[in-house]
Amino acid sequence: MNNIKSVRLENFQSHLDTFVEFTNGLNVIVGQSDSGKTAILRGIRWVLYNQPRGTDFIRVSGDFVRVTITFENGTQITRERTGSKNRYIIRAEDKEDLVLEGFGIHVPEEVMKAHGMEHLRIDHDNELMIHLSQQLDAPFLLEQTSSMRAKVLGRISGAHFLDMAIRDTTKDVSQLNVRMKQEQQMIDHLKEDLEPFAHLDTLQTPLQETAKNIQQIKSLLKRKEQLEILKTTWETLQKEEKETKDRFERVKDVEQWESKRINLHELIQRYVMFEQKRKQEKEVTKAISICEHWIQKTEETEDAFSRHDQLQKKLNNMKQLKQKKEQWDEVVHSTKQERQKVMRTMFIDTVNLQTIEKISFRKETLRKLLVVSGQIQKNETQSRQIKQILQRLPVVNHLLSNQEKIEATVKQAMQLQSIRSNLLEYQMRIEEGKRFIEKQKKEQERAERLWQSRLLEEGTCPTCGQSLCKHEQ
């Protein structure tokens, strides 16, 4: 708590601007009645505890009220109120001014910390102002009840801590007594529950023997599982051994088969070598026959000169053939061009076959279309009759559905008419292709006849040099 050093009241009740400075010790304020003695205490109370509330304490001629309290530690608290402001200002050394507004009816916590004169809290519902009293208040605590006085004295002296400790201890002792009673009851119930099992000590020995037997059974079962695993493994090994023996039986003669394979390979090599020798022998025999033939020819020396003359003639013929060959090359070139033209038109046969198949299919389709067309005409006649009947009869759902089917059939007939026109166009194109093929065949035959006539005029084959008669033979 800080001691108040001075108070300044501005426009507070009867005080226009009053400054009161206090000293250490007892301070007494004296004066006539209604001179403002109580207003000083009321101003201090207004700053410290925001009491009284309202604006009735503002001086009649003033438009604001301000009360400033200065404490010994240099802190200064100013409470002011105008028509638009209601605030606290806290000034402290080496600190910025703290302005507090919008606090309502409660004193800001910063103000309470600044002066340290808080109310004494007696209990949850009661608190006591021990630093200030009203003008008409009775002596301290005398107007309170005995129980309140006891609480206040206990709170001031610290006896309330003892009361709290005693109360908590009594509560704990009571809870412990209840708990002990419950635990004792539980112990009694457990003793009653254990009475049927009092003879368990006599059963301990058989139980231990049974546990040993169970352990032995578990070990035997474990041993059984191991033996079953070993049995399965043994059976698997037996099966593998049998398979291995079978494989060994199949491959035990592998050395014999290997030797046979080697012999067979040698026989194949010998056969290949003999085949080569046979071919060489055949070629040698042929060469011998040719040599013998030429030897026979060389023996006819009498005809050598005549043959020389014939060769001279053939040389002249060769020169002529050279000229003919040039002409032949031209014919071959033109023939190649004709063949290329023919190759360009070879696809027409394929197209012709595919088109003929399509034409046959479309003819069949056309025949069906004609049948459908007749049915359509009949359907149209029936449709007209149905419409006439419908004009006389009420609307019926199934008749309308039949009419929709007839319209769909008419639409299909129109599509078939379009297909028929396309089919006629394809037939015209096929006829044009046939005429083009006939024309190309005629040109090819004419070129072949021209080529054949020139070859006959030459009399010799340009490939082998023999006469055409011998070549044909």
HELIX and SHEET records of a PDB file:
HELIX    1   1 LYS A   37  TYR A   49  1                                  13    
HELIX    2   2 GLU A  109  HIS A  115  1                                   7    
HELIX    3   3 SER A  146  SER A  157  1                                  12    
HELIX    4   4 ALA A  159  LEU A  194  1                                  36    
HELIX    5   5 GLU A  195  ASP A  201  5                                   7    
HELIX    6   6 GLN A  204  VAL A  251  1                                  48    
HELIX    7   7 VAL A  254  GLU A  299  1                                  46    
HELIX    8   8 THR A  301  ASP A  303  5                                   3    
HELIX    9   9 ALA A  304  ARG A  344  1                                  41    
HELIX   10  10 PHE A  347  ARG A  392  1                                  46    
HELIX   11  11 ASN A  397  GLU A  458  1                                  62    
HELIX   12  12 LEU A  468  GLU A  472  1                                   5    
SHEET    1   A 6 HIS A  15  GLU A  21  0                                        
SHEET    2   A 6 ILE A   4  PHE A  12 -1                                        
SHEET    3   A 6 PHE A  64  PHE A  71 -1                                        
SHEET    4   A 6 GLN A  76  THR A  82 -1                                        
SHEET    5   A 6 ASN A  86  ARG A  91 -1                                        
SHEET    6   A 6 LEU A  98  GLU A 101 -1                                        
SHEET    1   B 2 LEU A 120  ARG A 121  0                                        
SHEET    2   B 2 GLU A 127  LEU A 128 -1                                        
END                                                                             
